[in-house]
Amino acid sequence: MRSAIFSQCFGMLTQQMISGGMLLLYLNAMGMKPAVILLVLNATPFLSSFLSIPVAWGADRFGIKRFGNWGNFLMILGTGCIVGGAFLRDTEPELVLPAILAGLVIHMFGAAFFNTGWFSLLSHIVPGEYTGRFFGVIRFSWQIVALAFFILSAFLFSARTPIWMYQAVLCAGGISVGCRYFFYKDIPNAPPAEHRPLNMVKSVTSALTLPGFAPYLAYLFLLICVTGNCQDMLRLSAIRNCGLGDNQILFLTVGSMLGSLTGFKFMGRLVDRLGPHKVFLLCHVGFALALLSFPARVLCGVPPLAAGIVTSVILGLTSSTLSLTTTSQSFQLCRGAQRTIAYALVSATQSMGSGLSGFALAALLSHMGTSVPGGNPFDLILIGLGVFVLVQIAALRLLAQKRESVEDVVIASAVS
């Protein structure tokens, strides 16, 4: 379990850079439009939703740790391509975006190879009664490392950071991922499956028939469609509409990480105590509060930086709580021989929801432009998302309908 914690402390930096705003700033520094930035940021999550299931099926048959080691290598290679894209600005400017996209796709393949079997690998060493607490500890640990890295980067960056600084920071992230191998190798491999291997279609069908699993995926998809791009919309609003500098945007990321650390530190016990269903409800309220608080700065006269940090903290706290709750619920539902495929379906659902949300928001921004009151479409979108996430509370009934029967199945499995 300690090896798992150290493995993630070293290996999560490049994924945090992509999702935590570093890549957004990198693309913005090269003059790309907000709609293009959203498309780039969401292309790989969307594609990974199709990759998770075949990778999980292959990992079950050829070895989870073997796939994990391949994934680690591909993540390093992909990061190198992202860094190399900026070198083409003067000689082949039309190849900059394709090179970065190629790097992101390679990194996506690597992350899919590593992450798809991660929960299945740990399910053999983590006691069920400590699920929430353990994943709170592991995520708290790597968030501390990422937080320190982003704080240092914020002090190194300026209002308009040169491209070479982004390249140096991304290279440091790639080196860190390489160090993950020395801890990952000490995690025991999952025991070989004792069941007769099924083909991919039958494996997916079998996983979907798990009690309560299909309604859970439907609910999760709807929630991620609304909340999957909240932080990026906040960053784009802050940098394009409010005029905050690159270093100030990183402080928004630091605020989000501080909120995440709080969630990972304290919310694991809450999930274990109250159960996932009630905590999902709290997450809806948290997302709505965060999404509506940043546009409210105009009415309250709060400076954009202060409002952005407060919003980021709430988003980080809520997102980390949602992550722990999703993990706990998945551990309850993803049982039996097809657990790796079931975990992959959860990951694919989240990636699909986030990707489709990003494409929709990019199209909306491209259509709206500045033809809204005050020339600020970002605040209007944030308000709409905040209202919609409250309406979605009704979708919790999808889980409530199956809750009692699922608990009976879990108890029966534990007794047997």
N, C-alpha and C positions, 0 to 999 in steps of 0.2 A: 504493500500500500504506500510506503514511503517512496519507493521507486516510481510509482505512478504519479505522485505529487511532484517530485523533482523533474520527471519527464515533461510534464506540462508546463512547469515554470520556465524551462528552456525552450520548449517547442511551440508555444502559442504566440510568440511575438509577431511573426509575419501575418498571421490571421488577424491579430489585433490591429496591426497597421492598416490592413485592408478595410476592416469594419470600423475601426476607431477614428477615422478621419485623415490619417496620414496619406493614404492614396488619393483621397478627395482633394487635399491640398496640393499634392504633387501634380494632379491633372489640372487643377485650377491655375497653378503657377505656369503651366504651359499654354494657358489661354483658352482652354476648352469651355464650351457653353454648359450651363447647368443641366439642360436636357441630355446632352452627350455624356456628362459626368454620371448622371443617374443611370443611363443605359449601360455604361461600362461597369459601374459598381454592381449592377444587378444581372448582368449577362451570365456571370459564372454561377451565382446561386441558382438561377433558373436552370442552367444546363446540368448542374450537380444533382438536381432533383431527379433527372433521368438516369444518373450514374450510380446513385446510392444502392439501388436494389441489385443490379448485376454485380457490382463490386462486393456487396454483402454475400450474395450467392456464391461467388468465387472464393471469398475469404473462408467461408464455411467448409469448402472442399479442399482448398490448397494451403490453408493456414493463415490465421488472423495476423500473427506476428510477421510472417513473411510479407503480407500485403502492407503492414504497417511500416516496415523498413523500406519497401519500394516507395511508399508515399512520402516518407521523410526526404528521400533523395529528390523526388520530383518537386517537392515544395522548395527546396534550395535552388534547383534548376530554374523553376518558374520565377523566383525572386530575382535571379540573375538576369533573366530576359526583361523583366519590368525595369530594372536599373539600366540595362543597355538601351532601352527604347529612347531615352533622352539624348543619347549620344548621336542619334540620327537627325536631330533637329536642324542642323546646318547643312548636312550633305544630302539627306533623303527625308525631308519633312513629311512627305506623304506616307512614309513607313513607320512613323512614330506611333500612331494609334494602333496599327496592326501588330507591331512588335509588343506593345504593352498588353494588348488583348491576348496575344499568343502566350505571354508570360503568365497572365492570369488564368488562362485555360490549363496550362501545365500545372500551376500551383493548385488549381481546383482539383485536378486529377490526383495530385499528391495528398491534398487534404481529405478527399473522398476515400482513398486507399487507407489512410491512417485512421480517420475518425469513424468510419463505418463500423469497424469491429471493436471500437474502444469500449463501449458499454458492455458488449457481450464478453469481452476479455475480463473486465473488472467484475462482472456479475458472479464470477467464480471465487473471488477473494473478498468481496464486501458483504458482511452480514446484512440481511434484509432489514433488521430493526435499526440499523445505523445509516441507512441509505442517504437520508436528507442531510445528516450531520457530516458524513464523509465527503459528499460532493460539495457541501458548503466549505469544508476545509480545503479541498483540492482547488476549488475555484477561487477561494480567498487567497490562496498561496500564489497562484500564477497571476492573479490580478494585482497583487502587491508588486511583483516583479515588473509587470507591464506599466503600472502606475509610476514606479521610479523611472522607468525608461522614458515615458512620455513627459514627466516633469523635467527631466534633464534636456529632452529635445525642445521643450517649450522655452527654456532659457537659452538654448543655442540658436533658436530660430529668431527671426525678426518679423517686422510687419510684412515685408515682401522677401521671403527667404529665397536665396539662390538655388538653382536646380541641383547643383553638386552636393548641397547639404542633404537634400532628400535622398540622393543616391547613396551617400555615406551611411545614413541612418538605415536605409533598406538593406544595405550590405551587412550591417551589424545584426539585423534581424535574421538574415540568412545564415550567418555563422552560428547564432544561438540555436537555430533549428538543428544544425549539424551536431551540436553538443547533446541533443536529446537522445541520440542513439545509445550513449554510454549508460543511461538510466533505463531506457526502454528494454534493453536486452535482459535486465534482471527481473522483469515481470513474468510470472509463470504463464506459459501458453495455455489457452483453453483446451480442455480435454477433447479428443476427437468425438464426433457425433456418433451415437450408438444406433441411430435410426438409418433406415435405407434412404440414400440421397434421392430427393425429389427434383424434377426439373424446375426451372425458374417460375413458370406460370403456376404450377401446383404449390410451390413454396409460398408465393405471394397469396394465392387463394386461401391456403391453410392459415396463414397469419391473419388475414382479414376476417376469418371466422372466429377468432378469439373473442370471448364474451366482452362486449362493450367497446371493442377496439375501433370498429368502423365509425361509430358516432363520435368517438374521441378524436379521430383524425379529421372529421368534418368540422368539428368545433375549432380545433387547433388551426386548420387552414383559414377559416374565417377571421380568427383573431390575428394571425400573422399578416394576413392581407392588409389589415388596417394599421398595425403597429410596426411592421417590419422595417420601414424606412423613416421612422420618426426622427431618429438622431441625425440622419443625413439631411432631412428637410430643415431641421433646426440649424445645422451648420451652414447650409446654403443660404438660408435667410439671414444669418448673422454676417456672413462674408460678402454676399452680393447685395443685400438690401441695407444692412446696418453698417457696413464698411469696417468690420472688425479685421484686424491683421492676422497673419498666419499663426503667430505666437499666441494670440488671444483665443483663436479657435482651438488650439491645443489645450488651453486651460479649460475649455468646455469639455474636452475629452477627459481631462483630469477630474473634473467635477462628476462626469458620468462614472468614471472608475471608482471614485470615492463612494458614490451611491451603490455601485455594484459590490464593493467590499463590505459595506454595511449589510447589504442583503445576504451575501454569502456567509457572513459571520453569524448573523442572528436568525435569518429566516428559515434555515434548515430545520431547526427545532420546532419552529412554528408549523412548518409543513407536516412534520412527523406528528405534532400534537393535534392540529385541527383537521388534517387530511387535505388532499389536493383540491377537492371541490370548493371548499370555502375560501382557500387562498387564491384560486382562479378569480373568484368574485372580487377580492381585494385588488388584484392586478388590473382589472377593468377600471376600477375607480382611480388607481394610481396613474394609469396611462391617460385617462381623461383629464385629470388634474394637471399633468405635465404638458399635454398638448395645448390646453387652453391658457396656461399660465404665461407662456412667452408672448402671444399676441396681446395679452392683458397689460403688458408693460406700457403700451401707448396710453391706456386710460389711467394707469397708476403713476405715470411719469418716472418709471424705473429705468436706469441706464441699460442699454442692450446687453453689455457684458455681464452685469449682475443678474439680469433676468435670464440670460442664457445659462449661467452657471447653476442657478436655482433649478431651472428646467432640466438641465443635464443630470443633476443629482437625483431628482425625482425619477427621471427616465432610467438611470442606472440602477436605482434601488428596485424599481418595478420590474425591469428586464431581468435582473438577477433572480428576483423572487419567482418570476415566470419560468426561468430556466430550471430552477430547483424543483418547482412544482411539476413541470413537464417531465423531468427526469424521474421524480418519485411516482407519478402516475404511470409512466412508461414501464417502470420496474414492476408495478403491480399487474399491468396488463400483458406485457411481453413475456409470456411464459412458454415453456415446452421446447420442442425441437426446433421450431422456427423463430426463436427469439432474435437471432441476428437479423433476419429478414424483417421482423417486426420493428426493431430499432431503426433499420434503414428506412422503413416506410414513414416513421415519425420524422426522421431527418429530411427525407424527400418532401414530405408535406410542408415542413417549415421553409425549406429552400424554394419550393414552388410558390408558396404564398408570398414570400419576400420578393422573389423575382418578378412575379406578375404585378405586385404592387408597385415596384420600381418602374416597370414599363408603363403602367397606367399613369403614374405621376409625371414621368418624363413627357408623355404625350400631352398631358394636361398643361404642363409648363410651356411646352412648345406652342400649344394652341392659344394659351392665355397671354403669353408675353408680358408686356407691361400694360395691357388694356384693362386694368382693374383699378379701383380707387386707390390713389396714392402710388400706383405702379408697383405694388407689392403683392404678388400672387401667393407668396410663401405663407404669410400669416393666414390668408383666407383658407388655404388648404389645411393648415394645422387646426384651425377651428372646426372645419368639416370632419376631419379625422377624429377629433376629440368628442364631438357629438355622436359620431357613428359608433365609437367604441363603447359608449354608454348604452346605446340601443342594442348592441350585441349581447348584453347580459342575458337576454332572452335565450340565446343559443346555449347557455349553460344547462338548459333543460335536456339537451341531447345527452349530457353526461348523467344528469340526475335520474333519467329514466332507467338507465342500466346499472346504476351505482350499487344497489343492494344485491343484484344477481352476481355482479363481478366480485364483490366482497365475499360472497358465499363460495365462489369458485377458488379465490385466493386462499381462504381459510381451509377449504377441503384439500387443496394442493399441499399446504404446509403440513397438515395432519398426516397425509399419506407419505 
